[in-house]
Amino acid sequence: MARTSTYLNFPRCTEEAFNFYKSIFGGDFDGDGIARFSDIPVAEGMPPLPDNDKDLVMHIGLSILGGHMLMGTDAPESMGFKVDFGNNVYINLEPYTREETKRLFDLLSEGGKVEMELQEMFWGAYFGSFTDKYGVNWMVNCSEK
């Protein structure tokens, strides 16, 4: 199903923040709950994950007002992330088709800076991220095959 959500990056406090939001909005975490960095399958050439990063939140989602999905992740510096005000919020688009995903990615990223090219991801989605020419952070994630 196509939807738009808000994606938040935190400096090692995602679980705490989302438990706070859950206490206010109620409900349960989306899908299987909290996905941890230790859940990432090890790929050839991938550097080892530091022990103190393994229990960090890789992904979490919580439905808030009107069905809007609030999602988040920890952004460990060991993986090259540095959370600063302004780079911690993304608009996450989840189009119905891969064709629409590519169209939105190509048009919105034109003149901006691509962080991750569109590609197949281990969670089964076609994903990419970028900052548009106006400084807005976007992610596109299509789980349709």
N, C-alpha and C positions, 0 to 999 in steps of 0.2 A: 504494500500500500504506500502511495506517495505521501510524504509529510515533510514538514519543516520543524526543526528543533533548534534549541540553543545548546552549544557545547562549551563547557567551562574547563579550563586547565588550572590546576592548583599546585602549589609548591609543597607536596607531601601531606596534604590535609583533606583530600577528597572524601575519604570515608567519613570523617568527622563532619564535614560540611553537608554531605548528603544525608547523614543521620539527622542533622539539624533540620534540613528541608523536609525530610520525611515526618519529623515530629510536628511540623506545621501543616503540611498538605495531606498527610496520611497516605494510605496505600502501601503497595509493596514495590520493591525495586523491579525493574523490567527484566524480562527473560529469566535467566538462571541466577539473577542476583548480581553479586560483585565478581567481575573477572579481574584476576590479579596478573601482574607481570610474569609471575612464575608459570602462568598458564600458556604463555607464548611458546609454540614449538620451536625448538632450537634448529636453526638453519645453518648449513655449511658456511663457514666464514663469519658467522655472527659472533661478536665478542661476548664473553661470558657476562652474565648479569650479576652485579654485586649483590652479596647476600642481603644487605640492608635495603635493596630495592625490590626484592622478590615479592614481598607482601603488599607492595603499593598497588593502588587501584589502576588497572589498565583501562577499564570501562565500567560505567554504571549509568543507569537511566531511571528516572522517576517521572511519572505522569503528574503534571500539576494542573492548574486551572484550565478548563476547557479542553482537556486532552493534550495540551502542549507538553512535549517531552523535553525535560531538562536532563542533559547528559554531562558526564564529566570524566576526567582522568587526572592522575598525578602526572607531573611532568619532571621526571628525574634529571638532574644535571648530568648524571653519568651517561645519559643517552643524548646529550647535546642540547637539552632544553634549558631555558632560563625564563621563568615566568616574571614578566613585568606588567604593570598596569597597562592595558591596551592590547597585549598579545594573548590574553588569557580567555578571550571570548570568541567563538566562531559561530557563524550561522551554518547549520548543517542541513543540506538539502538531500532528500531521499526520493529521487525520481522513480517512476514506474519502470522505465526501460534504460538499457545501457546507451542507446542512441541519444535519448534525452539527457542522460548524465554527461555524455561527451559534449553535446551541444552547449549545455549550461557551463561546463568546465571551460571549454574553449572561448566562449564569448565573455564570460565574467572575468577570466584570468588575463584577457588581452590587455597588454600595457601594464600588468601587475607583476607579481613575483610568485612563481610556482614553488611551493615547498616540496610537494610530492606529486609526481606525474601520475595520471590515472593508471591504475594497475590492479591486477588480481591480488587480493589479500588473503591471508590464511584463515580469516573468519568467513570467507566465502563471498565477499563483496567485491565490487569494482569501485575503487576508492582513489581520491586525489584531494589535495588541499593547496590553497594559494591565498595570497593577499591581493585584492583587486587594486586598481590604479588609484583608488581613493583611500586606501589603507584599511579596508574592511576585510576581516579574515573569514574565509569560506571553506567548507568541506563538502564534497559530494560523495555519496555512498549509495550504490545501487546493489541490492541483494537479489534482484531478479536475474535469472540466467539468460 
